[in-house]
Amino acid sequence: MQLENFLKMPQILSGLLIKKVNLAGNYWLFSLEFPTEFSFLAGQYVSVKVVADGSRRSYSIASAPDGNLIELVIDVTPMGLGSKYFLGLSEGDAVEGMGPMGRFVLGETTKKVLFVATGSGLGPFRPMIH
């Protein structure tokens, strides 16, 4: 898909948390499922509503663009609004967000690419590699 198609106004997303897994220490994987297909490019992110007043936090999508499921890898070390929100969620809880957003995409290339990331910074690279 062309980048230009994804730089339009992001859509409002209403989904469910279907999986919450502690990967290691303060790193968690959250899988969100939406009722319809969610199209995005590898490297884009979503903005999640983390409190009732509308405050949002942004998270890179760590899953390949396919279907109605996305995965987020989150480092909860800061213990800010977003960290506390996600840690307080249970599987089956509703999640509201906006997306896709962002231009950090690889695009098509025939050149060799080297990805370097640590911790939750691997989020946007993971779908690019897949």
C-alpha positions, 0 to 999 in steps of 0.5 A: 500500500502507498504511504500517501493512503495512510497519511490521511486523517486517522480513524477512531479505533474501538477494540478489546484487549485480547492478550496481556503478556509480561515478556520480561521485567517491565516489558509487556505485550498487549494484543488489541482486536478491532471489529473490522480490519485495521490497515496500516504500514509497518512502522506506524503507531496508534494513539491510545486514550489512557484516561477519561479526560482524553489524555493519550499516549502513542505506541508503535505497532509491533505486529505485521499489518494483517487483519484486525489485530495489532500488538504493542510492546510497552516498557512500563518503567516510567509508570506514567499515565500510559504505563498505569493504564495498560497495567490496569487493563484485563483481557476483555477490556475495551480500548480506544485509540486513533490511528494509523499515524506516523511516517516512520516506514521503510517502504520498498527497497532492494538495498540491504537494511540493518535494524538496531533497537533495544527494549520496546524500541524494537516495536516499529522494526518488528513488523518491518522485518516480518 
